[in-house]
Amino acid sequence: MGLVDIRSKIKTKLESRQGDGEPLVDVFDSHKTGFNGYPSATFEPSEVQSDYETNTQNMRKYTFRIVIHQEIEKVTRSRAIDILCDALDTLMDDFDRDDTLGGSADMCRAIPLAWGIYDEGAGLVMYAEMKFEADKSIDLISN
């Protein structure tokens, strides 16, 4: 278990919050623009660290960047902030309640990072970025 498993579990967790009555319209496992609707979430791995734990185990930290996108020209800037706050709160709560990400990690943390605005070409989009860290102890000795 490693990057592939954690990436798959993140996608499943985000997709569980997609659709009618949920805070997300679209979910993509790579960063992109040009969505079918808003808010949409994209994510990618951004960093992997490995540190010595014992002579038979290493501790790995897998870091992903999750970005929630919301257009602001149709809903206004203030409403976009509300929408992003709601989505961010919901996703952080979901990850906090499943701190092993379905057993794929020893400990996970969802950390809000940055907010910003970009021009998507069809209009302005506000985003909220969350860092997701998953720690996993890896056995170095094969059975």
C-alpha positions in Angstrom: 0.0 0.0 0.0 1.3 3.4 -0.9 0.6 6.2 -3.3 -1.7 4.2 -5.6 -3.9 3.0 -2.7 -4.0 6.4 -0.9 -4.8 8.2 -4.2 -7.6 5.8 -4.9 -9.1 6.2 -1.3 -8.9 10.0 -1.6 -10.8 9.9 -4.9 -13.4 7.6 -3.4 -13.8 9.9 -0.3 -14.2 13.0 -2.6 -16.6 11.2 -4.9 -18.8 10.3 -1.9 -19.5 14.1 -1.6 -20.3 14.5 -5.3 -23.9 14.9 -6.7 -27.3 16.3 -5.7 -27.4 17.5 -2.1 -23.6 17.2 -1.8 -21.0 20.0 -1.9 -19.2 18.9 -5.0 -20.3 18.7 -8.7 -17.1 17.1 -10.2 -14.0 15.3 -8.8 -10.8 14.8 -10.8 -7.7 13.0 -9.8 -5.5 15.5 -11.6 -5.4 19.3 -11.6 -7.3 20.8 -14.5 -9.8 23.6 -15.4 -12.9 23.6 -17.4 -15.5 21.9 -15.2 -19.1 20.8 -15.9 -20.1 22.7 -12.8 -19.0 24.2 -9.5 -17.7 23.6 -6.9 -15.4 21.0 -8.3 -12.4 19.3 -6.6 -9.1 18.3 -8.2 -6.1 16.6 -6.5 -2.7 15.2 -7.1 0.2 13.8 -5.1 2.7 16.6 -4.4 5.4 15.1 -2.1 6.7 11.9 -0.6 9.1 11.8 2.3 10.6 8.7 3.9 12.4 8.6 7.2 14.2 5.9 9.2 11.9 4.5 11.9 13.7 1.3 13.0 16.1 -1.1 11.3 13.1 -2.9 9.8 10.7 0.0 9.1 10.6 3.4 7.5 7.9 6.1 8.1 6.6 7.5 4.8 4.6 10.7 4.5 2.5 11.0 1.4 1.3 14.5 0.7 -1.5 15.5 -1.7 -2.9 18.9 -2.7 -6.7 19.0 -2.9 -8.1 22.1 -4.6 -11.8 23.1 -4.5 -12.7 25.4 -7.4 -15.8 27.8 -7.5 -16.6 30.3 -10.2 -17.3 33.8 -8.7 -18.8 35.8 -11.5 -22.2 34.2 -11.5 -22.6 33.6 -7.7 -20.6 36.7 -6.5 -17.4 36.7 -4.5 -19.1 36.6 -1.1 -21.3 33.6 -2.1 -18.2 31.8 -3.6 -16.4 32.1 -0.2 -19.5 30.6 1.6 -19.6 27.7 -0.9 -15.9 27.0 -0.5 -16.1 27.3 3.3 -18.9 24.7 3.3 -17.1 22.3 1.0 -13.8 22.7 2.9 -15.5 22.1 6.3 -17.3 19.0 5.0 -14.2 17.5 3.4 -12.0 18.2 6.5 -14.7 16.6 8.7 -14.9 13.5 6.4 -11.1 13.1 6.5 -10.9 13.7 10.2 -13.5 11.0 10.9 -11.5 8.5 8.9 -8.0 9.2 10.2 -6.6 6.0 8.7 -8.3 6.5 5.3 -9.9 3.1 5.3 -6.8 1.5 6.7 -4.5 2.7 3.9 -2.4 4.8 6.4 -1.5 4.9 10.0 -2.6 8.5 10.5 -4.0 11.2 8.2 -4.4 15.0 8.4 -6.4 17.4 6.3 -4.9 20.9 6.6 -6.4 24.0 5.0 -3.7 26.0 3.2 -4.3 28.7 0.8 -7.1 30.6 -1.0 -6.8 32.5 -4.3 -8.4 33.4 -7.6 -7.4 32.5 -11.2 -8.8 33.4 -14.6 -10.0 30.2 -16.2 -10.5 31.8 -19.6 -14.3 31.7 -19.3 -14.3 33.7 -16.1 -12.8 34.1 -12.6 -12.6 31.1 -10.3 -11.9 31.2 -6.6 -10.2 28.2 -5.0 -9.4 26.8 -1.6 -6.5 24.5 -1.3 -6.1 21.8 1.3 -3.0 19.7 2.1 -3.7 16.1 2.8 -1.0 14.1 4.6 -1.0 10.4 5.2 1.7 8.7 7.3 2.4 5.0 6.8 5.0 2.8 8.5 6.5 0.6 5.8 8.1 -2.8 6.6 11.5 -3.2 5.0 11.7 -7.0 5.5 9.7 -9.1 3.1 8.0 -12.3 4.4 
